Amino acid sequence: MKRRKAREYALQLLFQLDFKVEKLENRDLEAFWSDKKENTEVKKFAEELMRGTVNKLNEIDSMIGKAAENWVVQRMSAVDRNILRFAAYEILYRKDIPSAVTINEAIEIAKKFSSGESAPFINGVLDRIAKEVGKS
């Protein structure tokens, strides 16, 4: 399975949710996937990340806020905020994925979708979260 691609899709879904007032509906997901030729495993992993992140959003945002000293989560760029969110979800709740893998994936996705300063910032925040929960 292409987990990086699934993580990129999870980022896109979370990004959309950031600007959507109501909850994500099945028809929204169908529309999202309609022009993508991905296998079921990629879709499943992307949706697991998105749904898990959304279900634990308050707790995740709290952890990010503590780890990102002098930053308010809602003031971060939407891309960085949502990369941090799905990666924090993986670190906190996906015991089957080593935190080093999660952090590396988040950094690479930040390099692709965000600014040059984002990768070191995301690395630092996620490293603090991983250390906080004893997963580093």
PyMOL commands that set and color helices and strands:
alter all, ss='L'
color gray80, all
select helices_A, chain A and resi 3-18+26-33+40-55+57-67+73-75+78-93+99-113+118-132
alter helices_A, ss='H'
color red, helices_A
deselect
rebuild
show_as cartoon
